């Protein structure tokens, strides 16, 4: 027995030594060379702060199961160093733990330090103390900034080294990135920008990380930096050095969403086409941005006007569910590409053009083994191609066929042979019961439990009286004055009115006019609420050429003879994160004006008056959002609706099961939500998308852009908000606290789970169709099954002109009662004696319960 224990200990020790042994990372124009093996790299972005540590293992494992071999993430400076030299790497900021989990899953990692990240992240990831540092200019040849950037970069590299995260130390990280998309905006910095990017390269190399460094969107990246491509398509990209591998650091799987905007959608077929074309044209590494988008918790979303959800239409949805068919379709593409990895990285390729956008790339080696990729880049016309002794192939428009041995199609990017999931949001607070005594659990009616609410007004006595913490005779920049610790900033002044300056007959005919740089304004005069206004959402575009979030607020106001107090609460909705000198974009009333107007004539200009200021809300200091705080005076009676500047509190039980949880905030206005003290992010269900511009029939063919295939027209941009299971007390009561700036109605709020409702699938002859439910559910009923030429879509399938007679029976036999099933789409499965054609396919629709 003792010998056996010693043997086990020795084997564990040897395994540990093997896992920590040095990994060599090299490259040439055709491959990443890891430990001497030539590799294609298929990577995906997962940003650790946009999920929770409890979610990380599942997200990483699903990425691996989906065919990824690498996980990429940015490092977020503003979270890790919110105040100068005060660092935080705890909880969901523990990037070291994140990469350790990546390694435990057997995957590689890419460390994108930046430290500018863009990422639709607040202020591009910069901490505001940088902006407020005297003499500092961001992202240019400025000694003060470069010193701070080097200190932070070194801090991150040293932490990674201490944890042995770099490949030469036996860790997972095979690449590191410095700066980010600087080439897109470098012209705005002139010669100083060129000097800066040269310094960035030298500083990065001097870190001695032992892995190659990359710069994305940087055509003039100095050697030994590898310049890389970002975009929807990068097949025509060429590195600036003949030895550099062709890398695609951001393949945009969808797009971000902005308040007031429609939902973006990029089809699985187009995304797969872009990936296949990239590798067909000599690509070595591509990274999905995003593979899991996640959630902008707290105040992390940028833009401005980026939503709390950062779903991005990624292969894993915001909550970590499989986004089918995108996930499954890409998984099959990855398997096909890896099958040809040794030939795709050999550098031995020949091309043949068939005209009309159809091209054949043949990869081969000296022993005669071949692997082919046959592409059709025409946006509308299908092609039938005769490869002589290798066979005839049907290549749909805007697709790539991958041919093993150049004579067997193993994947086509336009042919979906995978599950399509219809996700449902539903109440789940009661377990199923054996109602009729037959030993089988029966579904129990699920009813959303009634929530008992309390409320409290925002304490504003001091600010409505014009009492601030500091003063100035100018209108200040909000982000600078607040150090961005809060969305909220009070501008307060008083004005003395007498009959000389204002005729008493016109005191009730005054208008308060405020010109502000946004993003929201709430106005009070003499402690009376005048109203609010938001900046117009700027077409979901990033801040490239100064997208304008300024607006003019005008509301009638009654004035008094004597002293009048004007209190203006300015609110931001995420700070700009992109563009040349985006950091200088004004916020709040700076550069604007405040005037009292009568009959369209300015009577009193208050712009240069003495202004008193206060950062944040009193409730933030008193921690109203914390269930343990005793500072809020909660009222159980007289629950208001539509009351501005109001807090709400309720308790609830966590939904049953393991499916992801959301809170439905339809009926509320705009503000923040907390569960058990965890900030879920901004809510704004009254921001509604335009009613036009959506199309249920999205054509994957031809080039994608961020406005193509939009959905969710006429609905709230975001109605549901993610509540990670780790935020919840499973067996105890939970507390939801809301702050609503404009007022809402709590009566419809409920907690729901998100799960697979119906599963559908298409699969062509010669492939396998895999179907699966989640959360312990099984396929309970097959609602439709047809093998032939079925018509329609998931939810509305119809039998075509011909079909096999036993399709439904065959699928029921394979799937009913199982959480997962696989169906071989073949003549044998459907008992056909004659081949009914290569374009024949199976369509299935089933119910999970």
C-alpha angles and dihedrals in degrees: 000000000000091000090052091052091049090050092052091049091049092050092049091049092049091049090051092050091049092049091052098044118122117275119207117219121196137143147195132191093284107037151014105245110212116178088343094305119121110231145181109217121219109188139173135201119240114168108211096213091054091068136026131264088247089059096047100083093050094046092049093047092049088050090053092046088051091060102263119140097185138045121206131196141169123233113236111219097187092058097043097045107023089158124031111279093355107115134193124193098154132118113352089358092067097110090168091062089045093057091043088057089048089055093045087057090055096250135128125237139220117208113207103189097170090150083212105062109174093194093146082280124147109280090348090286096300118135112236093235087073091060090049095048110112114250095008123133117183124237100000142090093293118137095211093053095042091054092052092044091051093048092052094043090050090048091056094044091048092050089050091048093048089054091045092238099147117093096243086058091051093264131130101250111105100164138028130197131212123196119354135239090336092145090067092064104018094111088068089066099046120200091344088065092055092050090047095053090049089052091048091056094048093046092050095050090048089062088076093215091158095229132092118272124224136199118199123216090005111126092177095048107153119239133295087031114101109223114217141190133246124191147079091290129022104164092115095047117119124195118236092241126057092223096050119101119240106255132183108197097178121033100174106226091191131325141271123268128233130202108270092020134113124250116272120228131186114187123239089234095056094044091050090047091054092050094047092048090051093055092040088058096051102280116164106180130020127176125200111229098224119012087161116011101183130176135319096226120195114348097332100113116101135184097089101269098021110153127243089247114077093180091140090189085272125169088258110046126228091277097044098261119139108264099219134231090016096058096046095042092053091045090060091046091053091051091051093049093048089052088065097036097117092052096040089056096044095086091225106121136147128192135214124185122210094184129244092069096305115132134170121210114194118197116193146160135217092269091061098252111148139197122183139197116197114193134190111195095176109120096218115011124085119214136216108204127193112208091181110222090012093061141246122298135194109216114187119219115279095015144112125220117207112211121197108212085002088271106072124062109223097168141008118190094219096049111084110208096168147082124289112205126206105204120210132198113214146156114263113177102124130063119231114261138206094246100167098040096243094125093252122109113241125209112262121215109259116216124181107247119243113257120217111216136203125188142198133190120240106258105242106150094117097045094044086055089052097250113151139166099242138006143214138174092235136062106259131220106257100216092049095047095046096041079225094278090132140022089230132080128169122219110190135176140151132223130197114225123199133165091261093062097032129021110237090230089064098047090098091046098062126125127205109219119190124180108199140170089225155165100190134345133200115189131202127179119189089349092303119122111239100181144266141261137191132211114256112261107252104231094278089283123140121244095274105137101012103290103207119242094165122116142169118245116203125175133158113253135186113227131199132222103255127021119005122188121212118195119184122187111200119195131193125212099203125316127260113277107181143049138056108311091353087155090072094057105126121240129192123008098328110127090014134093143236118212142168110224135191124186089351091302121117106238100172126016110204097178094107097035122118105280126199119209139202128181117224133342126302088236091060091057091045090048097232086169092064113087088211094056116110095192097088117084101215119201122209094189132068097022104200129219124205092011113146122229095021134148124213130193135187140157127231143172119249114255114255126255131028101282116120117274130224134179116226107220099179107147095037124107120216131316143079135311130208130188114197088340095309112126108231092190136249120333123202112159091160088069098095127190121238114273094232135063102057127116125190091203104063113188110214092198123106129018119332125225131179093261095052119104096006118176140187096058116178094014133102109284088230124010101156126060126200118247106188113220089237089064090060133084101229099203101022139061120284130209127224116194124185133188113200119193097191102026133259148189118258097193097099099043114124142159117240140177123230117221144145111285105172127012120205132175147185122205131171126222111286097028137094125243115210120194127186141173124204141220095042094304125137135210100267102174138015105218097181137009127166132161113197123051103333117183135214135030140285106301094023108048119157134189112259131213094295139012144166111267097224100047095111093047093048093050094045090052092051099042120020113108094014129106089218135015140175127213123197107220100218141124088253094057091054095037096241120161094193128051107247095200141289093263093058113118144182122239121191135180120186139167127238117210 
